Amino acid sequence: MTDTDNQNLPQLQWFPGHMKKAQRLIEENLKLVDIVIEVLDARIPLSSQNPMLKDILNDKPRLFALCKADLADSKATQDWIDKFREEGISAVAVDTVKGAGIKTLIAAAKSLAEPKTHKLTSHGAKPRSARAMIIGIPNVGKSSLINRLAGVNHTKIENRPGVTRAKQWIKIDNGLDLLDTPGILWPKFEDPEAAMKLSWTYAISDEIHDLEIVVCKLLETLAASYSQSLAERFKLTLPLNQSGGELLEIIGKKRGCIRKGGIVDLEKAQRLVLNEFRNGKLGRVTLD
């Protein structure tokens, strides 16, 4: 997006009371764990990071779980993993639907926790499982990941931003205990482009911003970076030189989103585009 585009993006403020409670929960229980697993959306591995966590976690070892990797561009995902490694943070791509990356994630978590667990046993403590706190913003796939790790439905999956609950410990058979915490967003989105990406992936509720702006920006972004996939899905003609609003009109007509009098039902078309993107119908896409 250009600077002009960013100036047109809505400024979002989002820090309801339960998010503040979640922050306190993380701070109060950090001493109970050896490492922190931060769950990110592989489609937006930078935008789905919570910048507050760096200060909250201090020097606690951190591992990134790039969930929804089956929806992301695989080459871009590997590039991000390499970049995180250069920054000193291990990252693992995970597909919770098929289970890819789960064993690698468990091994990485246990390895990262080993200095702490070894130190305890060397001082005479009884050996114990590695303890990891698992955190992440809403709707990045945290509940699905925990269910896959545990092998049972320990958590109630809610595909709605803002759904929260109290902490819970979850025993993993492979020598790993997880402390689950509610999803937490940060109090102000300084980067409107990141806020827009969080809207596309439904980390931010559709109810708190102008949906038409969100969808038009998504279509323009896909037209610029994934034009072939977008054209194939909606039977559009390349090149895609239209504005987001024009593309939305065309897609609405092609998909039968028509009101009485032949007028395109833009709201229905917006929902259609968002649902197809969020469900991976537009192919593997990385937006960061």
N, C-alpha and C positions, 0 to 999 in steps of 0.2 A: 504494500500500500504506500502511496505517496504521502508527503506531509499534508497536502491539501485534503486527501481522504481522511487522514487522522483527525484533522480539525473538525470534520463533519461527524465523527463518531460520538455517540453519547457518552458522557462521563457517568460512570456507575459507582454508586456507594452501596456497599453490601456488607454489613456486619451486625446481624441480628444477635439477640442475647444468647442464643444457644451456641453461636460461634465463639463468643467470648468464654463461655463455659468450657467449650472444647479446648480452647487454648490453655486455660487453667489446668484442665485435666492432663494435658500433655506435660506441662511444666511440673506438676506435682508428682507424676509417676515416672519421670525420666530416670530417676535414680534406681528404679527397680529393674531396668533392662541393660543389656550389654551393647546393643546396637539399635539403630532405627532403620526400618525399611520404609522408604517413601514411595508410594505408588503414583506413577505418572501415566498420563494418556500418551501412548506412543505416537499418536498423530500430532500432538502438541507438547513434546517433552520439555520444552522450555517454558511455555506459557502456563502449563499445569503445575509447575513448581510453585510452592508457597515461599515467597521471599522472607517471610517472618521466621521461618523455621531455622534459618542459618544462625540467627541470634539466639533463638530459644534452645537449640541443640548444643551450642558451643562446640566442644571437641568430641562429642559422642560420635562414634563411627556410623557412617550412613551408607545405605545400599539403595540404588534406584531399581524399582521393578517397572519396566515399561510395558504396561498392560495394553490390551486391545491391539497387540502387534499384528494380528491377523487383518486389521483394518488399515494399517499404516504401510507406507512405501518401504519395502524391506531394505533397500539400499540406504535410504535416509535413516532408518532405524540403526543400521550398523554404523553409519557415520556418527550418529549421536552417541552410541556406546563408546566408540573410539575417542570422541571428544571428552566425554565424561571421565574416561580412563586417564586421559592426559591431565585432567584437573584433579586427579587423585580419588575419584569416586567410582566404585564398581557399579555396573548397570547390567541388567539381564532383561532380554526381550521375552515376554510371556504371552501365550495364547491360552486363556483360561477355558476356551471352548473345547479345544483338542488336548490341552495339557502340555503343550510344547513349552519348554523352558522352566517347568516347575522343579524338576530335580536339580537343574543348574542353580536356580535361585536358592533352594534349600542348602546346597553345598556352599554357595557363596556366603550365605548368612552365617552358617556354622563356622566357616573359615574366618570371617570377619570378627566373630565373637570369641575366637579361640584364645587370643592374648588375655582377655578378661577371665575366662573360665579356667585357663591354665594357671593364672596368677592365684586364683582362689584355692585351687587344689594344692599348689605348691606351698601355701600357707596353712595347710592342714584341713581345709574345708572338704566336705563330702562332694564328690563329683555330681554335677547337675547338667540339665539341658541348657543349651544356649537360650537366652531370653531376648526377644526382639519386640520392639513396639512397631506396629504397622500403622502408618498415617497416610493421609492423602486428602485432597480436596474432593468435594462431592462428584460422584458419577465418573470417576476415572477407572472403575473396575475393582475397587478394594474388596467389596463383599464377595464378588465372584472369585477373586484370587484366594481369599481366606477359605471359601468353600472348597476350592480345588486343592489347596494345601492340606486341609483337614480331612478331605474325602467325604464329608457330610455337610449338610446345610446347617452350620452353626449360626449363621447370620441371616437375617431377613433382608433380601436384596430389594432395595427401593430405587427405581430408576427415576428419582425426583431429587433435584437439588434441595439441600436444606433439611433432609431427613436425618435425624440424629438419635443417639441413644447413649447409655452409660458405657463405661469401659467393660471389657470382658476378656478373661484369659482363655486361650484356646490351645489345647495340647496337640502337638504334631507328633506323629509316631517316629519321625526321623531325628529325635534328639533336639527338637526345637519347640519352644513355647512362644506363642504370640500374644501380645497384649494389644487388643484392638481398641481403637479410639474413634470417636465420631469424625466425620468429614469436617474440615475447617478451611474456610476461605480467609482472605486477608481484608483488612478494613477499607482499603482504598485502592482502586486500580489506577496506578499512575500511568500505565501504558494502555491507551484505549484500544490499540491493536490486539494486545493480549486479551483484554476484556472481550473483544469481539470474538476471538477464537474460542474462549470459554463459553460464550453464548452458542456458538455453532455446535459444540460438543455436549451442550446441556449441563455443564457445570454450574451455569447461572440460569436461573429460571426464565422461561420465555415471558413470564408475566411482568418483568421489571424493566423492559426496554421496548423500543419500537421494532416489532418483528419484521416489518418490511425492509427497514434499513439493514438489519442483520442478514436477511436472505439475499438481498441485492448484492451486498458486499461478498457474501459467500459465492454467489454465482460469478461475480467478476474475478474473484481469486481463483476459482476452479477453471474459468475460461482462460486465464493467463498461464496456469501451471499444469492443468490436467484437461486441456481442451478436448483431446481425443475421447477420453472416458466420458466427459460430460456430453459431448455430441452423440456418442453411441447410445448412452442411456436414454436421452430424451429425443433422439432422432433429429438432431440439429445439423445445420449445414456449416461446415468449416469454410473460411476462418470465422471465429466468434468475435466479431468486432463490436457487437452491440453492448449497450450499458446493461447493468444488472436488472434494471427495471424492464428494459426491452426483452431480455432473455426470460424474465419471469412471465411476461405477457405471452411470449411464444410457447413456453412450456405449458402454461395454463390452457391455451387453446389446444395444443396437441394432446393433452391428457384429459380433456373434457371438463375442465374446471370452468363451467359456463353457467352464468345466471340467466334468468329470463330476459329476453331481448338481445341475447348474444353477447352480453358483457362478461368479460373474464372475471371470475371470482378470485381476486388476488389473495384473499386470506386463505382460501382452500389451496391455492397453488403454493403459497408460502409453506404451509404445513406439509404438503406433499414433498417439496424439495428438501426441507429439513429432515423429515422422516427417512427419506431415501438416503441422504448423506449419512445420518446417524446410524443407520442399519447396514452401512457398507455397500449399498446398491450401486454407488458411483465408482466402485473399485477401491484399490488401496491408495490412500491419500495421506500425505504428511504436510502439514500446514506451517510448521516451524522450520 
